[in-house]
Amino acid sequence: MSTNTTLSTYDDGDPTPLNVANELDMAARVLSETANASIFDDSDMIRSAVALRMRLRGLAAAVLAERGEGQ
């Protein structure tokens, strides 16, 4: 019997974003860092998924904050 835990399980609260430019820079860095992750390595895929989700949440929050939404 296996237990499945979704990535959103640990989404406690909203991220506190930086400005959009900084969030974009960090997202680009994570994309670069995860580009060579092996699709055959479960640990690589989990680390990549978590890192990318965290950055995407931050970027989305920054865009919403810049628009004056989601506050």
OpenMM code with the backbone's topology and positions (N, CA, C; nanometers):
from openmm import Vec3, app, unit

residues = "MET SER THR ASN THR THR LEU SER THR TYR ASP ASP GLY ASP PRO THR PRO LEU ASN VAL ALA ASN GLU LEU ASP MET ALA ALA ARG VAL LEU SER GLU THR ALA ASN ALA SER ILE PHE ASP ASP SER ASP MET ILE ARG SER ALA VAL ALA LEU ARG MET ARG LEU ARG GLY LEU ALA ALA ALA VAL LEU ALA GLU ARG GLY GLU GLY GLN".split()
positions = [
    Vec3(0.0839, -0.1181, 0.0000),
    Vec3(0.0000, 0.0000, 0.0000),
    Vec3(0.0885, 0.1246, 0.0000),
    Vec3(0.0639, 0.2154, -0.0918),
    Vec3(0.1440, 0.3372, -0.0983),
    Vec3(0.0601, 0.4583, -0.0573),
    Vec3(0.1282, 0.5572, -0.0087),
    Vec3(0.0635, 0.6816, 0.0301),
    Vec3(0.1063, 0.7888, -0.0683),
    Vec3(0.0102, 0.8592, -0.1239),
    Vec3(0.0412, 0.9665, -0.2174),
    Vec3(0.0254, 1.1005, -0.1482),
    Vec3(0.1244, 1.1846, -0.1634),
    Vec3(0.1206, 1.3197, -0.1106),
    Vec3(0.1376, 1.4149, -0.2279),
    Vec3(0.0434, 1.5052, -0.2435),
    Vec3(0.0510, 1.5995, -0.3547),
    Vec3(0.1455, 1.7147, -0.3215),
    Vec3(0.1943, 1.7824, -0.4241),
    Vec3(0.2825, 1.8967, -0.4034),
    Vec3(0.2128, 2.0072, -0.3252),
    Vec3(0.0822, 2.0204, -0.3433),
    Vec3(0.0099, 2.1287, -0.2763),
    Vec3(-0.0109, 2.1029, -0.1271),
    Vec3(0.0201, 1.9836, -0.0811),
    Vec3(0.0038, 1.9510, 0.0605),
    Vec3(0.0780, 2.0499, 0.1494),
    Vec3(0.1922, 2.0969, 0.1058),
    Vec3(0.2760, 2.1831, 0.1876),
    Vec3(0.2693, 2.3299, 0.1480),
    Vec3(0.1660, 2.3683, 0.0755),
    Vec3(0.1452, 2.5082, 0.0369),
    Vec3(0.0799, 2.5829, 0.1527),
    Vec3(0.1553, 2.6077, 0.2565),
    Vec3(0.1013, 2.6793, 0.3722),
    Vec3(0.1041, 2.8292, 0.3458),
    Vec3(-0.0122, 2.8865, 0.3241),
    Vec3(-0.0217, 3.0301, 0.3027),
    Vec3(0.0287, 3.0727, 0.1668),
    Vec3(0.0188, 3.2004, 0.1446),
    Vec3(0.0639, 3.2571, 0.0185),
    Vec3(0.2112, 3.2925, 0.0280),
    Vec3(0.2832, 3.2771, -0.0825),
    Vec3(0.4236, 3.3166, -0.0804),
    Vec3(0.4346, 3.4686, -0.0699),
    Vec3(0.5426, 3.5156, -0.0124),
    Vec3(0.5693, 3.6590, -0.0083),
    Vec3(0.6647, 3.6884, -0.1236),
    Vec3(0.6102, 3.7424, -0.2317),
    Vec3(0.6926, 3.7588, -0.3514),
    Vec3(0.7846, 3.8802, -0.3448),
    Vec3(0.8903, 3.8731, -0.4216),
    Vec3(0.9722, 3.9900, -0.4500),
    Vec3(0.9059, 4.0603, -0.5677),
    Vec3(0.9725, 4.1534, -0.6299),
    Vec3(0.9131, 4.2154, -0.7481),
    Vec3(0.9217, 4.1183, -0.8668),
    Vec3(0.8476, 4.1484, -0.9706),
    Vec3(0.8376, 4.0572, -1.0852),
    Vec3(0.9743, 4.0315, -1.1488),
    Vec3(1.0552, 4.1336, -1.1624),
    Vec3(1.1873, 4.1159, -1.2249),
    Vec3(1.2729, 4.0168, -1.1462),
    Vec3(1.2738, 4.0302, -1.0147),
    Vec3(1.3527, 3.9375, -0.9322),
    Vec3(1.2953, 3.7969, -0.9374),
    Vec3(1.1639, 3.7854, -0.9337),
    Vec3(1.1016, 3.6532, -0.9413),
    Vec3(1.1313, 3.5876, -1.0762),
    Vec3(1.1300, 3.6659, -1.1839),
    Vec3(1.1642, 3.6117, -1.3166),
    Vec3(1.3086, 3.5625, -1.3195),
    Vec3(1.3990, 3.6406, -1.2611),
    Vec3(1.5401, 3.5995, -1.2559),
    Vec3(1.5555, 3.4676, -1.1804),
    Vec3(1.4884, 3.4565, -1.0667),
    Vec3(1.4986, 3.3332, -0.9880),
    Vec3(1.4347, 3.2162, -1.0618),
    Vec3(1.3227, 3.2405, -1.1307),
    Vec3(1.2584, 3.1335, -1.2074),
    Vec3(1.3502, 3.0863, -1.3202),
    Vec3(1.4155, 3.1795, -1.3869),
    Vec3(1.5087, 3.1431, -1.4942),
    Vec3(1.6246, 3.0609, -1.4386),
    Vec3(1.6721, 3.0968, -1.3205),
    Vec3(1.7815, 3.0229, -1.2576),
    Vec3(1.7387, 2.8794, -1.2255),
    Vec3(1.6174, 2.8637, -1.1722),
    Vec3(1.5683, 2.7292, -1.1393),
    Vec3(1.5480, 2.6475, -1.2666),
    Vec3(1.4964, 2.7109, -1.3707),
    Vec3(1.4817, 2.6394, -1.4986),
    Vec3(1.6167, 2.5888, -1.5479),
    Vec3(1.7178, 2.6733, -1.5369),
    Vec3(1.8512, 2.6338, -1.5800),
    Vec3(1.9063, 2.5206, -1.4930),
    Vec3(1.8858, 2.5322, -1.3615),
    Vec3(1.9374, 2.4315, -1.2690),
    Vec3(1.8685, 2.2956, -1.2859),
    Vec3(1.7439, 2.2951, -1.3278),
    Vec3(1.6696, 2.1696, -1.3398),
    Vec3(1.6702, 2.1137, -1.4820),
    Vec3(1.7304, 2.1847, -1.5742),
    Vec3(1.7280, 2.1435, -1.7148),
    Vec3(1.7926, 2.0076, -1.7395),
    Vec3(1.8916, 1.9739, -1.6608),
    Vec3(1.9637, 1.8486, -1.6829),
    Vec3(1.9217, 1.7372, -1.5877),
    Vec3(1.8099, 1.7565, -1.5195),
    Vec3(1.7608, 1.6512, -1.4302),
    Vec3(1.7218, 1.5294, -1.5142),
    Vec3(1.7542, 1.4140, -1.4621),
    Vec3(1.7244, 1.2899, -1.5337),
    Vec3(1.5793, 1.2493, -1.5130),
    Vec3(1.5086, 1.2261, -1.6215),
    Vec3(1.3701, 1.1809, -1.6090),
    Vec3(1.3631, 1.0390, -1.5552),
    Vec3(1.4750, 0.9720, -1.5497),
    Vec3(1.4804, 0.8348, -1.4988),
    Vec3(1.5172, 0.8295, -1.3508),
    Vec3(1.5423, 0.9455, -1.2913),
    Vec3(1.5815, 0.9532, -1.1505),
    Vec3(1.4681, 1.0169, -1.0712),
    Vec3(1.4007, 0.9365, -0.9899),
    Vec3(1.2869, 0.9864, -0.9123),
    Vec3(1.3241, 1.1066, -0.8255),
    Vec3(1.4394, 1.1011, -0.7635),
    Vec3(1.4819, 1.2118, -0.6768),
    Vec3(1.5013, 1.3400, -0.7560),
    Vec3(1.5610, 1.3305, -0.8742),
    Vec3(1.5770, 1.4478, -0.9606),
    Vec3(1.4415, 1.5069, -0.9974),
    Vec3(1.3481, 1.4216, -1.0305),
    Vec3(1.2167, 1.4697, -1.0716),
    Vec3(1.1410, 1.5344, -0.9556),
    Vec3(1.1527, 1.4764, -0.8380),
    Vec3(1.0856, 1.5348, -0.7214),
    Vec3(1.1478, 1.6694, -0.6874),
    Vec3(1.2807, 1.6762, -0.6824),
    Vec3(1.3475, 1.8036, -0.6532),
    Vec3(1.3114, 1.9094, -0.7560),
    Vec3(1.3087, 1.8714, -0.8832),
    Vec3(1.2758, 1.9661, -0.9897),
    Vec3(1.1312, 2.0141, -0.9780),
    Vec3(1.0410, 1.9219, -0.9549),
    Vec3(0.8993, 1.9591, -0.9439),
    Vec3(0.8760, 2.0549, -0.8280),
    Vec3(0.9378, 2.0263, -0.7149),
    Vec3(0.9198, 2.1127, -0.5980),
    Vec3(0.9821, 2.2503, -0.6229),
    Vec3(1.1033, 2.2529, -0.6749),
    Vec3(1.1702, 2.3808, -0.7007),
    Vec3(1.0923, 2.4652, -0.8007),
    Vec3(1.0462, 2.4022, -0.9082),
    Vec3(0.9718, 2.4759, -1.0100),
    Vec3(0.8374, 2.5244, -0.9567),
    Vec3(0.7704, 2.4428, -0.8781),
    Vec3(0.6427, 2.4845, -0.8191),
    Vec3(0.6620, 2.6045, -0.7263),
    Vec3(0.7644, 2.5992, -0.6434),
    Vec3(0.7901, 2.7107, -0.5523),
    Vec3(0.8159, 2.8400, -0.6291),
    Vec3(0.8959, 2.8318, -0.7337),
    Vec3(0.9268, 2.9519, -0.8110),
    Vec3(0.8037, 3.0019, -0.8862),
    Vec3(0.7248, 2.9113, -0.9414),
    Vec3(0.6049, 2.9525, -1.0139),
    Vec3(0.5045, 3.0184, -0.9199),
    Vec3(0.4907, 2.9648, -0.7996),
    Vec3(0.4014, 3.0271, -0.7011),
    Vec3(0.4487, 3.1685, -0.6681),
    Vec3(0.5793, 3.1861, -0.6492),
    Vec3(0.6344, 3.3186, -0.6206),
    Vec3(0.6148, 3.4150, -0.7356),
    Vec3(0.6381, 3.3668, -0.8568),
    Vec3(0.6214, 3.4513, -0.9746),
    Vec3(0.4753, 3.4922, -0.9930),
    Vec3(0.3849, 3.3975, -0.9774),
    Vec3(0.2423, 3.4290, -0.9907),
    Vec3(0.1993, 3.5295, -0.8838),
    Vec3(0.2477, 3.5133, -0.7619),
    Vec3(0.2136, 3.6065, -0.6542),
    Vec3(0.2677, 3.7462, -0.6839),
    Vec3(0.3890, 3.7536, -0.7413),
    Vec3(0.4471, 3.8832, -0.7759),
    Vec3(0.3661, 3.9532, -0.8838),
    Vec3(0.3224, 3.8784, -0.9834),
    Vec3(0.2408, 3.9376, -1.0908),
    Vec3(0.1091, 3.9878, -1.0338),
    Vec3(0.0450, 3.9070, -0.9489),
    Vec3(-0.0811, 3.9500, -0.8878),
    Vec3(-0.0609, 4.0733, -0.7996),
    Vec3(0.0474, 4.0761, -0.7241),
    Vec3(0.0762, 4.1926, -0.6382),
    Vec3(0.0994, 4.3178, -0.7208),
    Vec3(0.1697, 4.3010, -0.8334),
    Vec3(0.1957, 4.4148, -0.9210),
    Vec3(0.0658, 4.4704, -0.9787),
    Vec3(-0.0286, 4.3829, -1.0045),
    Vec3(-0.1602, 4.4239, -1.0556),
    Vec3(-0.2500, 4.4795, -0.9458),
    Vec3(-0.2090, 4.4602, -0.8213),
    Vec3(-0.2921, 4.5020, -0.7087),
    Vec3(-0.3965, 4.4002, -0.6709),
    Vec3(-0.3766, 4.2777, -0.7137),
    Vec3(-0.4705, 4.1698, -0.6835),
    Vec3(-0.4090, 4.0743, -0.5817),
    Vec3(-0.4922, 3.9917, -0.5228),
    Vec3(-0.4446, 3.8853, -0.4364),
    Vec3(-0.3812, 3.9307, -0.3073),
    Vec3(-0.4129, 4.0518, -0.2631),
    Vec3(-0.3540, 4.1017, -0.1396),
    Vec3(-0.4469, 4.0807, -0.0242),
] * unit.nanometer
topology = app.Topology()
chain = topology.addChain("A")
for resn in residues:
    res = topology.addResidue(resn, chain)
    for name in ("N", "CA", "C"):
        topology.addAtom(name, app.Element.getBySymbol(name[0]), res)
